[in-house]
Amino acid sequence: MGEQARDQPDTTAEVRIRAALDAVPAYVAGKPPAPRDGLTVYKVSSNENPYPPLPSVLEAVRDAAGAINRYPDMGVSALTEALAKRLAVPAARIATGTGSVGVLGQIIQATCDDGDEVVFAWRSFEAYPIVVSLAGAVPVAVPLTEEHRHDLPAMRAAITDRTRVVLVCTPNNPTGPTVTHEELVDFVEQVPRDVLVVIDEAYLEFVEGEDAVRALEIHQAYPHVAVLRTFSKAYGLAGLRVGYAVAHEPLAEALRKTATPFGVNTLAQVAALASLDAQDELDARVADLVAERARVVAALREQGWDVPQSGANFVWFPLRERTAAFVQACEQAGLSVRPYGSDGVRVTIGEPEANDRLIDVAAAFGP
Ligand SMILES: *Cc1c(COP(=O)(O)O)cnc(C)c1O
């Protein structure tokens, strides 16, 4: 009381926002499931690891939590050293960041001026057009083949004098198929040496098969190839935001320059380190998820669904105009899944009960 009514300050926006942002699509995150009476609901919309953190990882995070009044180690040195040793590459070639999406943003910032082009497959990871447009670069989206795979010859043909980067997502999110090692070597061989090829291996750990891409080997052999990896999926640390690139020294150095200072926080650093130390336990979880993926894909095909082979922790339903109806059927069964316009639906391999539920919904819905 007793306060004078004040004139409203003039909040008319005069601050200018970069026009490049008009072209930036908003990231659509996977939705959490709505609660349903008498039904356990599952979030299978974000390709998260359904397992809770390992006890050893939690303990490392708890111990480190007592020091969060301090800035993190800016050089991320212990994790960088551990990764370098594990991958048998010089530490100078490792660049960490706030998730591999963060690192990808740094890559585009480090390589692209306004109007430079970045080629990628489409549909693919929805962060691609966002980080490219944000940097003022131009996204060049090359349609997938009928089999939902990268069309590498078409991607090669899309490279122009303005192209600075090509992104290869293998396995491809959201459709699942992988590029083979031979296909990728062939492709990299044809890409001009001043164009960077980024191999996004977010789902590497879930890949099976003799023809799997050996990305580090390709990186070692070609100076214009970098590899992008993350602790978010197989390692189950999506909530902590840590990923990295393996890049030749000039690019790795540029990535250190474009990093948000102290971006990779202390808890993320210790959790990633502890996860590397618990590799066997994590591998066992990945093996279980891969077995579940095989079970789900086999059951769906048995039902008559034409789902592509997936090398990742999700399956793709190319539903087209039936997309929204399938999402609704899943929601009614307590599954939150991820629709992509009127292309289809991606469903993460989750707990066995969630996967059972998916198989039942798919059977009732019909292929
Ligand atoms: C999930 C994902 C990432 C990793 O994202 P983070 O930022 O590391 O959590 C990168 N690329 C693709 C294709 C993904 O699906």
Ligand as a Chemical Component Dictionary entry (heavy atoms), coordinates in Angstrom:
data_LIG
# 
_chem_comp.id                   LIG 
_chem_comp.type                 NON-POLYMER 
_chem_comp.pdbx_formal_charge   0 
_chem_comp.three_letter_code    LIG 
# 
loop_
_chem_comp_atom.comp_id 
_chem_comp_atom.atom_id 
_chem_comp_atom.alt_atom_id 
_chem_comp_atom.type_symbol 
_chem_comp_atom.charge 
_chem_comp_atom.model_Cartn_x 
_chem_comp_atom.model_Cartn_y 
_chem_comp_atom.model_Cartn_z 
_chem_comp_atom.pdbx_ordinal 
LIG C1 C1 C 0 20.757 -37.996 -29.538 1  
LIG C2 C2 C 0 21.603 -37.625 -30.710 2  
LIG C3 C3 C 0 22.766 -36.891 -30.539 3  
LIG C4 C4 C 0 23.297 -36.562 -29.179 4  
LIG O1 O1 O 0 22.761 -35.547 -28.569 5  
LIG P1 P1 P 0 23.437 -35.012 -27.227 6  
LIG O2 O2 O 0 23.506 -33.553 -27.471 7  
LIG O3 O3 O 0 24.801 -35.594 -27.116 8  
LIG O4 O4 O 0 22.543 -35.433 -26.146 9  
LIG C5 C5 C 0 23.531 -36.583 -31.629 10 
LIG N1 N1 N 0 23.182 -36.992 -32.852 11 
LIG C6 C6 C 0 22.083 -37.718 -33.051 12 
LIG C7 C7 C 0 21.775 -38.184 -34.416 13 
LIG C8 C8 C 0 21.251 -38.041 -31.994 14 
LIG O5 O5 O 0 20.138 -38.741 -32.214 15 
# 
loop_
_chem_comp_bond.comp_id 
_chem_comp_bond.atom_id_1 
_chem_comp_bond.atom_id_2 
_chem_comp_bond.value_order 
_chem_comp_bond.pdbx_ordinal 
LIG C1 C2 SING 1  
LIG C2 C3 SING 2  
LIG C2 C8 DOUB 3  
LIG C3 C4 SING 4  
LIG C3 C5 DOUB 5  
LIG C4 O1 SING 6  
LIG O1 P1 SING 7  
LIG P1 O2 DOUB 8  
LIG P1 O3 SING 9  
LIG P1 O4 SING 10 
LIG C5 N1 SING 11 
LIG N1 C6 DOUB 12 
LIG C6 C7 SING 13 
LIG C6 C8 SING 14 
LIG C8 O5 SING 15 
# 
